[in-house]
Amino acid sequence: MITSIYFQQYLSILEKYVSTSITNTNGVITYVSPAFCKMTGYTQKDLLGKKHTILRHPDTSNEIYKDLWATIMQGKPWHGRMRNCTKNKESYWIDVHIEPIFNNECIVGYQAIQQNITNEALFETLAKIDALTGLFNRYTIEELTQLFINESRLYKKSFSVIMVDVDDFKQINDNYGHQVGDEVLKKLSEIFQTLIRSNDRIGRWGGEEFLILLPQTSYIQAKEMAERLRIGLSSYKFDTIGYKTASFGVAEIEAKDTIESIIAKADKALYLSKEMGKNLVN
């Protein structure tokens, strides 16, 4: 009897401080702990019977969920990080561990333990971005380039990069000051982000140079994207300076390419665009 009482107290403490949830095999929530409710802002009544996707943040990649489901449906545990939304639509980051629940050899549901790591994730994110533009910084975009190169080789898919350099950027700083130059770079970043695809990645390579990564994209397709970016930028009228252009260099991965070699090819193509008169794609 004493053992039972202590066990119930132990479970009560766990439920209060450990964020856990259980779903059936279709992802419908069948149990949430009080700690889970506190973290999400939902009540148990709000959540029970709902799909776990009620918590999904719109920016969370489909690839994360594909990998998650592919893993747990095989009866294996899954561990990772993802971004969710509270009931008030505030975003938060979790480190989550999901285990299949078995009845004999059949999977009957899934149990998850989550830890709120929002502050930790924020610091990690800040370390990956360029402070001025909000794009990936050079270190991060290099990491992503290597990742896409590895995926290209593993799955035998094409991969291309676009190197961008703002034409005559020094004249902006000389004639209008660095503050205006910074505003141009920030606005250019916004324009490019609206034009690239959801699977593409863009980073500030340095100064007024940018690198755009296009997975599963051929050279011809990448040139089409670069032309779209060129037109999008050249048709925008900036405050103070008016219209501005950029030059573009495109390269597609080849069998023996490394990060250095594919970027060097894009940089060489960019140089050719400059030499041919600027505001061009090569």
Contacts in CASP RR format, 6 or more apart in sequence:
PFRMAT RR
TARGET T0000
AUTHOR 0000-0000-0000
METHOD contacts of the structure
MODEL  1
MITSIYFQQYLSILEKYVSTSITNTNGVITYVSPAFCKMTGYTQKDLLGK
KHTILRHPDTSNEIYKDLWATIMQGKPWHGRMRNCTKNKESYWIDVHIEP
IFNNECIVGYQAIQQNITNEALFETLAKIDALTGLFNRYTIEELTQLFIN
ESRLYKKSFSVIMVDVDDFKQINDNYGHQVGDEVLKKLSEIFQTLIRSND
RIGRWGGEEFLILLPQTSYIQAKEMAERLRIGLSSYKFDTIGYKTASFGV
AEIEAKDTIESIIAKADKALYLSKEMGKNLVN
14 20 0 8 1.000
14 33 0 8 1.000
15 33 0 8 1.000
15 34 0 8 1.000
15 35 0 8 1.000
16 33 0 8 1.000
16 34 0 8 1.000
16 35 0 8 1.000
17 35 0 8 1.000
18 33 0 8 1.000
18 35 0 8 1.000
18 113 0 8 1.000
19 33 0 8 1.000
19 35 0 8 1.000
19 36 0 8 1.000
19 38 0 8 1.000
19 39 0 8 1.000
19 94 0 8 1.000
19 113 0 8 1.000
19 114 0 8 1.000
19 115 0 8 1.000
19 116 0 8 1.000
20 31 0 8 1.000
20 32 0 8 1.000
20 33 0 8 1.000
20 35 0 8 1.000
20 36 0 8 1.000
20 111 0 8 1.000
20 112 0 8 1.000
20 113 0 8 1.000
20 114 0 8 1.000
21 29 0 8 1.000
21 31 0 8 1.000
21 32 0 8 1.000
21 33 0 8 1.000
21 36 0 8 1.000
21 47 0 8 1.000
21 52 0 8 1.000
21 111 0 8 1.000
21 112 0 8 1.000
21 114 0 8 1.000
22 29 0 8 1.000
22 30 0 8 1.000
22 31 0 8 1.000
22 32 0 8 1.000
22 101 0 8 1.000
22 109 0 8 1.000
22 110 0 8 1.000
22 111 0 8 1.000
22 112 0 8 1.000
23 29 0 8 1.000
23 30 0 8 1.000
23 52 0 8 1.000
23 109 0 8 1.000
23 110 0 8 1.000
23 112 0 8 1.000
24 30 0 8 1.000
24 108 0 8 1.000
24 109 0 8 1.000
25 107 0 8 1.000
25 108 0 8 1.000
25 109 0 8 1.000
25 110 0 8 1.000
26 51 0 8 1.000
27 51 0 8 1.000
27 52 0 8 1.000
27 110 0 8 1.000
28 49 0 8 1.000
28 50 0 8 1.000
28 51 0 8 1.000
28 52 0 8 1.000
29 47 0 8 1.000
29 48 0 8 1.000
29 49 0 8 1.000
29 50 0 8 1.000
29 51 0 8 1.000
29 52 0 8 1.000
29 54 0 8 1.000
30 48 0 8 1.000
30 49 0 8 1.000
31 48 0 8 1.000
32 42 0 8 1.000
32 44 0 8 1.000
32 47 0 8 1.000
32 48 0 8 1.000
36 47 0 8 1.000
36 114 0 8 1.000
37 43 0 8 1.000
37 44 0 8 1.000
37 47 0 8 1.000
39 86 0 8 1.000
39 92 0 8 1.000
39 94 0 8 1.000
39 114 0 8 1.000
39 116 0 8 1.000
40 47 0 8 1.000
40 55 0 8 1.000
40 84 0 8 1.000
40 86 0 8 1.000
40 87 0 8 1.000
41 86 0 8 1.000
41 87 0 8 1.000
41 88 0 8 1.000
42 54 0 8 1.000
42 86 0 8 1.000
42 87 0 8 1.000
46 87 0 8 1.000
47 54 0 8 1.000
55 84 0 8 1.000
55 85 0 8 1.000
56 84 0 8 1.000
56 85 0 8 1.000
57 82 0 8 1.000
57 83 0 8 1.000
57 84 0 8 1.000
57 85 0 8 1.000
57 91 0 8 1.000
59 83 0 8 1.000
60 82 0 8 1.000
60 83 0 8 1.000
60 84 0 8 1.000
64 82 0 8 1.000
67 78 0 8 1.000
68 78 0 8 1.000
68 98 0 8 1.000
71 77 0 8 1.000
71 78 0 8 1.000
72 78 0 8 1.000
72 98 0 8 1.000
72 99 0 8 1.000
72 100 0 8 1.000
72 107 0 8 1.000
72 110 0 8 1.000
73 107 0 8 1.000
75 100 0 8 1.000
75 102 0 8 1.000
75 107 0 8 1.000
76 100 0 8 1.000
77 97 0 8 1.000
77 98 0 8 1.000
77 99 0 8 1.000
77 100 0 8 1.000
78 97 0 8 1.000
78 98 0 8 1.000
79 95 0 8 1.000
79 96 0 8 1.000
79 97 0 8 1.000
79 98 0 8 1.000
80 95 0 8 1.000
80 96 0 8 1.000
80 97 0 8 1.000
81 93 0 8 1.000
81 94 0 8 1.000
81 95 0 8 1.000
81 96 0 8 1.000
81 117 0 8 1.000
81 121 0 8 1.000
82 93 0 8 1.000
82 94 0 8 1.000
82 96 0 8 1.000
83 91 0 8 1.000
83 92 0 8 1.000
83 93 0 8 1.000
83 94 0 8 1.000
83 121 0 8 1.000
84 91 0 8 1.000
84 92 0 8 1.000
84 93 0 8 1.000
84 94 0 8 1.000
85 91 0 8 1.000
85 92 0 8 1.000
86 92 0 8 1.000
91 118 0 8 1.000
92 116 0 8 1.000
92 118 0 8 1.000
93 116 0 8 1.000
93 117 0 8 1.000
93 118 0 8 1.000
93 120 0 8 1.000
93 121 0 8 1.000
93 122 0 8 1.000
94 114 0 8 1.000
94 115 0 8 1.000
94 116 0 8 1.000
94 117 0 8 1.000
95 114 0 8 1.000
95 115 0 8 1.000
95 117 0 8 1.000
96 112 0 8 1.000
96 113 0 8 1.000
96 114 0 8 1.000
96 115 0 8 1.000
97 112 0 8 1.000
97 113 0 8 1.000
97 114 0 8 1.000
98 110 0 8 1.000
98 111 0 8 1.000
98 112 0 8 1.000
99 110 0 8 1.000
99 111 0 8 1.000
99 112 0 8 1.000
100 107 0 8 1.000
100 109 0 8 1.000
100 110 0 8 1.000
101 107 0 8 1.000
101 108 0 8 1.000
101 109 0 8 1.000
101 110 0 8 1.000
101 111 0 8 1.000
102 108 0 8 1.000
128 136 0 8 1.000
128 137 0 8 1.000
128 139 0 8 1.000
128 140 0 8 1.000
129 135 0 8 1.000
129 136 0 8 1.000
129 137 0 8 1.000
129 140 0 8 1.000
130 136 0 8 1.000
130 137 0 8 1.000
130 138 0 8 1.000
130 203 0 8 1.000
130 204 0 8 1.000
132 182 0 8 1.000
132 185 0 8 1.000
132 186 0 8 1.000
132 204 0 8 1.000
133 185 0 8 1.000
133 186 0 8 1.000
133 189 0 8 1.000
133 203 0 8 1.000
133 204 0 8 1.000
134 189 0 8 1.000
135 189 0 8 1.000
135 193 0 8 1.000
135 202 0 8 1.000
135 203 0 8 1.000
135 204 0 8 1.000
135 210 0 8 1.000
136 144 0 8 1.000
136 201 0 8 1.000
136 202 0 8 1.000
136 203 0 8 1.000
136 204 0 8 1.000
137 203 0 8 1.000
137 204 0 8 1.000
138 203 0 8 1.000
138 204 0 8 1.000
138 205 0 8 1.000
138 206 0 8 1.000
140 203 0 8 1.000
141 201 0 8 1.000
141 202 0 8 1.000
141 203 0 8 1.000
141 204 0 8 1.000
141 205 0 8 1.000
141 211 0 8 1.000
141 213 0 8 1.000
142 259 0 8 1.000
144 201 0 8 1.000
144 213 0 8 1.000
145 161 0 8 1.000
145 211 0 8 1.000
145 213 0 8 1.000
145 259 0 8 1.000
145 262 0 8 1.000
145 263 0 8 1.000
146 259 0 8 1.000
148 159 0 8 1.000
148 201 0 8 1.000
148 213 0 8 1.000
148 215 0 8 1.000
149 159 0 8 1.000
149 253 0 8 1.000
149 257 0 8 1.000
149 258 0 8 1.000
149 259 0 8 1.000
149 262 0 8 1.000
151 157 0 8 1.000
151 159 0 8 1.000
151 215 0 8 1.000
152 158 0 8 1.000
152 159 0 8 1.000
152 215 0 8 1.000
152 253 0 8 1.000
157 215 0 8 1.000
157 216 0 8 1.000
158 216 0 8 1.000
158 217 0 8 1.000
158 218 0 8 1.000
158 219 0 8 1.000
158 252 0 8 1.000
158 253 0 8 1.000
159 213 0 8 1.000
159 214 0 8 1.000
159 215 0 8 1.000
159 216 0 8 1.000
159 217 0 8 1.000
159 252 0 8 1.000
159 253 0 8 1.000
160 214 0 8 1.000
160 217 0 8 1.000
160 218 0 8 1.000
160 219 0 8 1.000
160 221 0 8 1.000
160 222 0 8 1.000
160 250 0 8 1.000
160 251 0 8 1.000
160 252 0 8 1.000
160 253 0 8 1.000
161 211 0 8 1.000
161 212 0 8 1.000
161 213 0 8 1.000
161 214 0 8 1.000
161 222 0 8 1.000
161 250 0 8 1.000
161 251 0 8 1.000
161 262 0 8 1.000
161 263 0 8 1.000
161 266 0 8 1.000
162 211 0 8 1.000
162 212 0 8 1.000
162 214 0 8 1.000
162 222 0 8 1.000
162 225 0 8 1.000
162 226 0 8 1.000
162 229 0 8 1.000
162 248 0 8 1.000
162 249 0 8 1.000
162 250 0 8 1.000
162 266 0 8 1.000
163 205 0 8 1.000
163 209 0 8 1.000
163 210 0 8 1.000
163 211 0 8 1.000
163 212 0 8 1.000
163 248 0 8 1.000
163 249 0 8 1.000
163 250 0 8 1.000
163 251 0 8 1.000
163 263 0 8 1.000
163 266 0 8 1.000
163 267 0 8 1.000
163 269 0 8 1.000
163 270 0 8 1.000
164 192 0 8 1.000
164 209 0 8 1.000
164 210 0 8 1.000
164 211 0 8 1.000
164 212 0 8 1.000
164 226 0 8 1.000
164 229 0 8 1.000
164 246 0 8 1.000
164 247 0 8 1.000
164 248 0 8 1.000
164 249 0 8 1.000
164 270 0 8 1.000
165 208 0 8 1.000
165 209 0 8 1.000
165 210 0 8 1.000
165 246 0 8 1.000
165 247 0 8 1.000
165 270 0 8 1.000
165 274 0 8 1.000
166 184 0 8 1.000
166 185 0 8 1.000
166 188 0 8 1.000
166 208 0 8 1.000
166 209 0 8 1.000
166 244 0 8 1.000
166 245 0 8 1.000
166 246 0 8 1.000
167 244 0 8 1.000
167 245 0 8 1.000
167 246 0 8 1.000
167 247 0 8 1.000
167 274 0 8 1.000
167 278 0 8 1.000
167 279 0 8 1.000
168 278 0 8 1.000
169 181 0 8 1.000
169 184 0 8 1.000
169 207 0 8 1.000
169 208 0 8 1.000
172 180 0 8 1.000
172 181 0 8 1.000
172 184 0 8 1.000
172 241 0 8 1.000
172 244 0 8 1.000
173 180 0 8 1.000
173 181 0 8 1.000
176 240 0 8 1.000
176 241 0 8 1.000
180 240 0 8 1.000
180 241 0 8 1.000
183 238 0 8 1.000
183 239 0 8 1.000
183 240 0 8 1.000
184 238 0 8 1.000
184 241 0 8 1.000
184 244 0 8 1.000
185 204 0 8 1.000
185 207 0 8 1.000
185 208 0 8 1.000
187 236 0 8 1.000
187 238 0 8 1.000
188 210 0 8 1.000
188 233 0 8 1.000
188 244 0 8 1.000
188 246 0 8 1.000
189 202 0 8 1.000
189 204 0 8 1.000
189 210 0 8 1.000
191 229 0 8 1.000
191 232 0 8 1.000
191 233 0 8 1.000
191 236 0 8 1.000
192 202 0 8 1.000
192 210 0 8 1.000
192 212 0 8 1.000
192 229 0 8 1.000
192 233 0 8 1.000
193 202 0 8 1.000
195 225 0 8 1.000
195 228 0 8 1.000
195 229 0 8 1.000
195 232 0 8 1.000
196 202 0 8 1.000
196 212 0 8 1.000
196 214 0 8 1.000
196 225 0 8 1.000
196 229 0 8 1.000
197 214 0 8 1.000
197 225 0 8 1.000
199 215 0 8 1.000
199 216 0 8 1.000
200 212 0 8 1.000
200 213 0 8 1.000
200 214 0 8 1.000
200 215 0 8 1.000
200 225 0 8 1.000
201 212 0 8 1.000
201 213 0 8 1.000
202 210 0 8 1.000
202 211 0 8 1.000
202 212 0 8 1.000
202 213 0 8 1.000
203 210 0 8 1.000
203 211 0 8 1.000
203 212 0 8 1.000
204 210 0 8 1.000
205 211 0 8 1.000
211 263 0 8 1.000
211 266 0 8 1.000
212 225 0 8 1.000
212 229 0 8 1.000
214 221 0 8 1.000
214 222 0 8 1.000
214 225 0 8 1.000
217 225 0 8 1.000
217 252 0 8 1.000
218 252 0 8 1.000
219 250 0 8 1.000
219 251 0 8 1.000
219 252 0 8 1.000
222 250 0 8 1.000
222 252 0 8 1.000
223 250 0 8 1.000
223 281 0 8 1.000
226 248 0 8 1.000
226 249 0 8 1.000
226 250 0 8 1.000
226 281 0 8 1.000
227 248 0 8 1.000
227 281 0 8 1.000
229 246 0 8 1.000
229 248 0 8 1.000
230 245 0 8 1.000
230 246 0 8 1.000
230 248 0 8 1.000
230 279 0 8 1.000
230 280 0 8 1.000
230 281 0 8 1.000
233 244 0 8 1.000
233 245 0 8 1.000
233 246 0 8 1.000
234 243 0 8 1.000
234 244 0 8 1.000
234 245 0 8 1.000
234 246 0 8 1.000
234 279 0 8 1.000
235 243 0 8 1.000
236 243 0 8 1.000
236 244 0 8 1.000
237 243 0 8 1.000
238 244 0 8 1.000
245 278 0 8 1.000
245 279 0 8 1.000
246 279 0 8 1.000
247 270 0 8 1.000
247 273 0 8 1.000
247 274 0 8 1.000
247 278 0 8 1.000
247 279 0 8 1.000
247 280 0 8 1.000
247 281 0 8 1.000
248 269 0 8 1.000
248 270 0 8 1.000
248 273 0 8 1.000
248 280 0 8 1.000
248 281 0 8 1.000
248 282 0 8 1.000
249 266 0 8 1.000
249 267 0 8 1.000
249 269 0 8 1.000
249 270 0 8 1.000
249 272 0 8 1.000
249 273 0 8 1.000
249 281 0 8 1.000
249 282 0 8 1.000
250 266 0 8 1.000
250 269 0 8 1.000
250 281 0 8 1.000
250 282 0 8 1.000
251 262 0 8 1.000
251 263 0 8 1.000
251 265 0 8 1.000
251 266 0 8 1.000
251 269 0 8 1.000
253 262 0 8 1.000
254 262 0 8 1.000
257 265 0 8 1.000
269 282 0 8 1.000
270 282 0 8 1.000
272 282 0 8 1.000
273 280 0 8 1.000
273 281 0 8 1.000
273 282 0 8 1.000
276 282 0 8 1.000
END
